Amino acid sequence: MKPLKPILFLLLAIAFCSGTCEENTCKESPKPDCMCTMQYDPVCGCNNKTYGNACQAECDGITEYTKGECK
């Protein structure tokens, strides 16, 4: 029974992960009524797209980004 425990654990982990690990969780639906300034302070969205500032990224539904342009 002991050799089956690691195999069972892996099967459960794969089953759990199959529905959640492959989803792109860094992008939500865009916010059409969102308004931002035009101040240029670039951020790189998790979709590898450069946005003019964090507000513009968030209006596009991006929930994760880093400061600076995408490379």
Secondary structure as GFF3:
##gff-version 3
##sequence-region A 1 71
A	DSSP	alpha_helix	4	20	.	.	.	ID=ss1
A	DSSP	beta_strand	43	45	.	.	.	ID=ss2
A	DSSP	beta_strand	50	51	.	.	.	ID=ss3
A	DSSP	alpha_helix	54	59	.	.	.	ID=ss4
A	DSSP	beta_strand	65	67	.	.	.	ID=ss5
###
